[in-house]
Every structure is written in structure tokens, then in C-alpha cells.
Amino acid sequence: MLDVITDRGREHRAHADAQKAAERVLRTAHHIRPASRRFPRPRPEESRRNVDQIMLIYKIVFYSIAGISLIVGGIGIMNIMLVSVTERTREIGVRMAVGARRGDILLQFLVEALIISMVGGGFGLLLGGMFADLLNKMIVGFFRTQITPTVTITAVLTATIVGVLSGLYPALKASRLDPVDALRYE
């Protein structure tokens, strides 16, 4: 324990000596008298606070971008599914006429929405991984980005939930079609 304390004391003294030496060089280079002006000294806790604030801003920006992307993706899935229901109205009518229940139609369209969202989520994970790798190569030494299994699982679950919720209205619309009207649809 005493060794650790003496090592820290030596580090502190070395740091203080380096500051004094830098101050002497600056005073000599700029012709400043020793008592006339003090130079600001950086404090590690202040630097840490600044880095934490910058990281908070980055988190807010990235989470905002992710939230907007989820909303846009959900709207896109809903539109695709609504078009699919409209284009396949006769098929839905035929399936219901030969015995498919509303739950079968609902499940079919929910599974389709789930597949679309999983493919989109997979592309999102791939692009996120590429972006993280690019960021690691660009900002060598400052920060390290990493994609953990928790992040991956959260992304997949979020994509799944958004996909199912976005596909719910079109699936309900398809399952509530009247078979007779659906067969007449052109």
C-alpha cells in the first residue's frame, strides 16, 4: 500500500515539475515577468466533465437519429403492407372462401411484416457495424466503439416490435375483409 502512495506522490511531483518547467519556457518566450500573470492549468476532473458532456451530446444525437429511423421504417412497413393487402384482396377472398379463418390471414400478414422488419433490422445492424468500424479507424486512440451482444439483441428486438406494430393495422384490415366483396374486387 505504501508503494502505491509513494508512486502517486512521485507522479504528482513529476506533474508539478513539468507544469513549472512549461510555465518557465512560456514566460521566457513571451517575456512575461514571473509575478505578473499565472497560466491556467488543466485539471483532470474538468477535462473528464467536458468529455462526459460531449459524449452526452453524441448520445442524444445518435438516439434521435435512431428514433427517427424507427418511425420512418415503421411507416414504410405499414405502407408496404397496406399496398400488399390492396393488391392481394382477391387472393385473401379465395383463401377465406376455401376455409381460411381470420386468424390465419392475420398471422400471414403479421409474419410478412415481421420478415420485412427483420431484414431491415439486419441491414441496420450491418450498417451500424460498418459505421462503428469506420469510427474506430478514424478516431484512433480517443474512443473505442464496440457492438456488444446486448446492443445487438436490443436492436433485433426493437426492429421486431416496430415491424409487428406497424404491420398490425394492415393485417387486421386484411383479416376483416368480407370474402364475397374480396372475390369481386378488381
Summary of the structure (lengths in Angstrom):
residues: 186
radius of gyration: 30.7
end to end distance: 85.1
largest distance: 98.2
contacts: 461
relative contact order: 0.11
helix: 82%
strand: 0%
